[in-house]
């Protein structure tokens, strides 16, 4: 009996510090995503049939690593987590237990049920979504110290309301727990978005013929970043990492964020305030929040346009407080409003509005899995 207990103890940890749970399941609370821990401990059998109340559909799943205690022992090393629905029992849950396989129920590696260790708090969780393709996961680092995403990021431009087919490849999340509970992961963007709204507060001017065309917004600062081969961040600040192996704009075409031609003329007669501004290259709706950009500092912008076929060229965007150089931080949307309040002489008031990018877009993805 003593030998059996000694054997179990030796099997509890491996040389890679990954925890392998072998304790009595009746004394353990299973680790679950998007579901609150109940008042009484659950068995392994019950854990595999979790109801997943409160979960949101995250169709593409996510990849998560988990560490426990002050020494950050590994509990999960890049576990793939999927949202599953049991049609027989009409239940849904986030699942990570299963065997390696390429079938819909298979994972990129064998994954076992994990349990909370009541003597090893706090627990740290780091995640990215969507989960990379099985063959690429080994190229991603999600360790106790560092996140490394080895896939490219690109900025986005718009030509006559046709945008580059660019998407943010990954979102990131971090969470810390000091008690056993369902694990909620608040995914956030690591890219920025910008958009440009044009209007005229001069209702007398706007009531006449006021046709806007040939809009161009361009970057005029040096070292403007348009792409990166990856993203690296310390887990101490996973949301503010570094975009690696950056590509910087080398031509005027690279710096042209937005343009429309005469065939896309817009009558500004109804664009009399910010709420009714014309968003060049977009419809300005809640579902259209601007152009993806690599976060960076010191961006300078100019705008050009025609009013009733009269050109107004290379006007620096300078907001009311005098700022003409802008920093774009991750997880934020920057809206630049251009108020053309007079034409003789040309009078423009610029303002900038910062909004948190609270929604994580994609296949029904929700910012926080506990909601």
C-alpha positions in Angstrom: 0.0 0.0 0.0 2.9 2.3 0.9 4.6 1.5 -2.4 1.4 2.3 -4.3 1.1 5.7 -2.6 4.8 6.4 -3.3 4.3 5.6 -6.9 1.3 7.9 -7.2 3.3 10.7 -5.5 6.2 10.2 -8.0 3.8 10.4 -10.9 2.2 13.6 -9.8 4.8 15.8 -11.5 7.1 15.3 -14.5 10.5 16.8 -15.3 8.9 19.6 -17.4 7.1 20.9 -14.2 3.7 20.1 -15.8 1.2 19.0 -13.2 -0.4 15.6 -13.6 -3.4 15.2 -11.3 -3.8 11.8 -9.7 -5.4 12.8 -6.4 -8.8 11.4 -5.2 -11.3 13.0 -7.6 -14.0 13.3 -4.9 -11.8 15.8 -3.1 -11.1 17.9 -6.1 -12.9 20.7 -7.9 -12.5 20.4 -11.7 -11.2 23.5 -13.6 -13.8 24.7 -16.0 -14.1 27.7 -18.4 -17.2 29.9 -18.4 -19.0 28.0 -15.6 -19.1 28.8 -11.9 -17.8 26.2 -9.4 -20.6 24.7 -7.4 -20.7 24.7 -3.6 -19.9 21.0 -3.4 -16.9 19.4 -5.2 -17.7 17.8 -8.5 -16.5 14.3 -9.6 -14.6 13.8 -12.9 -17.7 12.3 -14.4 -19.8 15.3 -13.5 -17.1 17.6 -14.9 -17.3 16.0 -18.3 -21.0 16.9 -18.5 -20.7 20.5 -17.4 -23.7 22.7 -18.3 -21.6 25.7 -19.2 -24.2 28.2 -18.1 -23.3 31.7 -19.0 -20.9 30.7 -21.8 -20.9 32.5 -25.1 -20.3 30.9 -28.5 -16.7 31.3 -29.3 -16.8 29.2 -32.5 -13.1 29.3 -33.2 -12.1 28.3 -29.6 -8.9 29.4 -27.9 -5.5 28.3 -26.7 -4.7 28.7 -23.0 -1.8 28.1 -20.6 -2.3 28.0 -16.9 0.3 28.3 -14.0 -0.1 27.9 -10.3 1.6 29.2 -7.2 4.4 31.7 -6.7 6.8 29.5 -8.7 4.3 29.3 -11.5 4.2 25.5 -12.0 2.6 24.6 -15.3 -0.9 23.2 -15.1 -1.9 23.6 -18.7 0.6 24.0 -21.5 -1.1 25.4 -24.5 -4.4 23.6 -24.0 -6.9 23.8 -26.8 -10.4 24.7 -25.6 -13.5 24.1 -27.7 -17.1 25.1 -27.3 -19.2 21.9 -27.5 -22.9 21.2 -27.5 -24.4 17.9 -26.4 -27.4 17.5 -28.6 -28.7 14.6 -26.5 -28.7 16.5 -23.2 -29.2 19.9 -24.7 -26.1 21.2 -22.8 -23.2 23.3 -23.9 -19.8 23.8 -22.3 -16.2 24.8 -22.9 -14.3 21.5 -23.2 -10.6 20.7 -23.2 -10.4 17.1 -22.2 -9.7 14.6 -24.9 -7.3 12.8 -27.2 -5.0 14.0 -29.9 -6.7 13.9 -33.3 -7.8 15.8 -36.4 -11.5 15.0 -36.0 -13.9 17.7 -34.8 -13.7 16.2 -31.3 -9.9 15.8 -31.4 -7.3 18.1 -29.9 -3.7 19.0 -31.0 -2.4 17.0 -28.1 -3.7 14.6 -25.4 -5.4 16.8 -22.7 -6.6 15.7 -19.3 -9.0 17.2 -16.7 -7.3 19.7 -14.4 -8.3 20.4 -10.8 -7.8 23.4 -8.5 -5.1 23.0 -6.0 -6.4 24.7 -2.9 -2.8 25.1 -1.5 -1.3 26.7 -4.7 -3.1 30.0 -5.4 -2.9 32.2 -7.2 -3.5 30.7 -10.7 -2.6 32.6 -13.8 -4.2 32.1 -17.2 -3.0 33.4 -20.5 -4.8 32.8 -23.8 -5.1 33.7 -27.5 -8.1 33.3 -29.8 -8.8 31.8 -32.2 -6.8 28.6 -31.5 -4.1 28.3 -34.2 -4.2 25.3 -36.6 -2.9 22.2 -35.0 0.2 22.1 -37.1 1.1 25.7 -36.1 0.6 25.6 -32.4 4.2 24.5 -31.6 5.3 27.8 -33.2 3.5 29.8 -30.6 4.9 30.4 -27.1 2.4 30.8 -24.2 4.7 30.3 -21.2 4.7 31.7 -17.7 7.0 34.5 -18.8 6.2 35.3 -22.5 3.6 35.2 -25.3 4.9 34.8 -28.8 2.6 34.9 -31.8 4.4 33.9 -35.0 1.9 35.1 -37.6 1.8 38.4 -39.5 -0.2 41.5 -38.8 -1.1 44.1 -41.5 -2.6 47.6 -41.5 -5.7 48.3 -43.5 -6.5 50.9 -46.2 -9.6 51.8 -48.1 -10.1 52.7 -51.7 -13.6 53.9 -52.7 -15.3 52.0 -49.9 -13.4 48.8 -50.7 -11.2 47.8 -47.9 -8.2 45.6 -47.9 -9.2 42.1 -46.9 -7.3 42.3 -43.6 -8.4 40.8 -40.2 -6.9 40.9 -36.8 -5.4 37.4 -36.6 -5.5 36.9 -32.8 -6.9 38.4 -29.6 -5.3 37.9 -26.2 -6.5 37.4 -22.7 -5.1 37.2 -19.1 -6.7 36.4 -15.8 -5.7 35.6 -12.3 -7.6 33.6 -9.7 -7.2 33.3 -5.9 -10.1 31.0 -5.4 -11.7 28.1 -7.3 -14.2 29.5 -9.7 -15.2 29.3 -13.3 -12.5 30.8 -15.5 -13.6 34.0 -17.4 -11.2 35.2 -20.0 -11.6 38.8 -21.1 -10.2 38.8 -24.6 -8.9 42.1 -25.9 -7.6 43.5 -29.2 -3.9 44.1 -29.6 -4.4 46.2 -32.7 -5.9 49.7 -33.1 -8.6 51.2 -35.4 -8.9 54.6 -36.9 -11.8 56.3 -38.8 -12.6 59.8 -40.2 -15.9 61.6 -40.0 -16.6 64.7 -42.1 -19.5 67.2 -41.4 -20.3 70.9 -41.4 -21.8 72.6 -38.4 -22.6 75.6 -40.7 -26.2 74.7 -41.5 -26.5 77.6 -43.9 -23.5 76.3 -45.8 -24.7 72.8 -45.7 -28.2 73.8 -47.0 -26.7 74.7 -50.3 -24.9 72.5 -52.8 -22.2 70.9 -50.7 -20.7 67.9 -52.6 -17.7 66.2 -51.1 -15.4 64.1 -53.3 -11.8 63.0 -53.9 -11.2 62.5 -50.1 -7.7 61.5 -49.2 -6.2 60.8 -45.8 -2.5 60.1 -45.7 0.2 59.7 -43.2 3.1 62.2 -43.4 5.3 61.1 -40.5 8.3 58.9 -40.9 8.7 55.3 -39.8 5.0 54.5 -40.3 4.5 50.8 -39.6 2.3 48.9 -42.0 3.0 45.3 -41.1 4.8 43.0 -38.6 5.8 39.4 -38.8 4.6 38.6 -35.2 3.9 39.8 -31.7 5.9 39.3 -28.5 4.8 40.3 -25.0 5.8 39.7 -21.4 3.0 38.0 -19.4 3.3 40.8 -16.9 1.8 43.1 -19.6 0.4 40.8 -22.3 -1.7 43.5 -23.9 1.2 45.9 -24.6 3.8 43.9 -26.3 6.0 44.5 -29.4 5.2 43.9 -33.0 8.3 42.2 -34.3 10.1 42.5 -37.6 8.2 45.5 -38.7 7.7 46.7 -42.2 7.6 50.5 -42.6 6.0 52.6 -45.4 8.4 53.2 -48.2 6.2 54.9 -50.8 3.4 57.5 -50.9 1.0 54.8 -51.8 1.9 52.9 -48.6 1.0 56.0 -46.6 -2.4 56.6 -48.2 -4.9 55.3 -45.7 -8.1 56.4 -47.4 -9.2 57.7 -50.7 -12.4 58.3 -52.7 -12.8 59.6 -56.3 -15.4 61.8 -58.0 -17.6 58.8 -58.7 -18.1 58.5 -55.0 -19.4 62.1 -54.3 -21.2 62.6 -51.1 -23.7 65.4 -50.4 -23.1 66.7 -46.9 -26.5 68.4 -46.6 -27.5 66.1 -43.8 -24.0 65.8 -42.2 -24.5 68.7 -39.7 -22.9 67.3 -36.6 -20.8 64.4 -35.3 -23.8 62.2 -34.9 -24.6 62.5 -38.6 -21.0 62.8 -40.0 -20.1 61.1 -43.2 -17.5 58.5 -42.6 -15.4 58.3 -45.7 -14.8 54.7 -46.7 -17.4 53.3 -44.3 -21.0 53.7 -43.2 -20.1 54.9 -39.7 -22.3 52.2 -38.1 -21.6 50.3 -34.9 -20.6 47.4 -37.1 -18.1 49.5 -39.0 -15.5 50.9 -36.7 -12.7 51.9 -38.9 -9.4 50.7 -40.4 -7.1 48.3 -38.6 -3.7 49.7 -37.7 -0.5 48.5 -36.1 -0.3 50.4 -32.7 2.4 53.0 -32.8 3.4 56.5 -31.7 4.0 59.8 -33.4 1.6 59.4 -36.4 1.0 62.6 -38.4 -1.9 62.9 -40.8 -3.1 65.1 -43.7 -6.4 65.3 -45.4 -7.4 66.5 -48.9 -10.8 66.8 -50.5 -12.9 68.6 -53.1 -16.0 70.7 -52.3 -18.1 71.3 -55.4 -15.1 70.3 -57.5 -12.8 72.9 -55.8 -9.8 71.2 -54.4 -8.5 71.7 -50.9 -5.2 69.9 -50.5 -2.8 68.6 -47.8 -4.4 70.1 -44.7 -2.7 68.9 -41.5 -5.0 67.2 -39.0 -4.4 69.2 -35.8 -6.9 68.9 -33.0 -8.1 71.7 -30.7 -5.5 71.1 -28.0 -2.8 71.6 -30.6 -1.9 67.9 -31.0 -0.7 67.1 -34.5 1.1 63.9 -33.6 -1.0 60.9 -32.5 -0.3 57.7 -30.5 -2.4 54.7 -31.4 -2.6 52.2 -28.5 -4.0 48.7 -28.7 -7.7 47.9 -28.0 -8.7 51.5 -28.9 -10.7 53.2 -31.7 -9.5 56.6 -32.8 -12.2 58.8 -34.5 -11.0 62.0 -36.2 -13.8 64.5 -36.9 -13.4 67.1 -39.6 -15.8 70.0 -39.3 -15.8 72.2 -42.4 -17.4 75.3 -40.9 -16.7 77.7 -43.8 -15.3 77.8 -47.3 -14.4 81.5 -47.7 -11.9 81.3 -46.3 -11.6 77.6 -45.7 -12.2 77.0 -42.0 -11.8 73.5 -40.5 -12.1 72.4 -36.9 -10.5 69.0 -36.1 -11.3 66.9 -33.0 -10.4 63.4 -32.0 -12.4 61.0 -30.0 -10.9 57.9 -28.2 -13.2 54.9 -27.6 -12.4 51.6 -26.0 -12.7 48.8 -28.5 -14.9 46.8 -26.1 -16.2 44.1 -28.5 -14.0 41.3 -29.8 -15.3 40.7 -33.3 -15.5 37.4 -35.2 -17.5 34.3 -35.1 -19.9 35.3 -32.3 -17.0 35.9 -30.0 -17.7 37.7 -26.7 -15.2 39.8 -24.8 -15.7 38.0 -21.5 -16.5 34.3 -21.4 -18.3 34.6 -18.0 -21.0 36.8 -19.5 
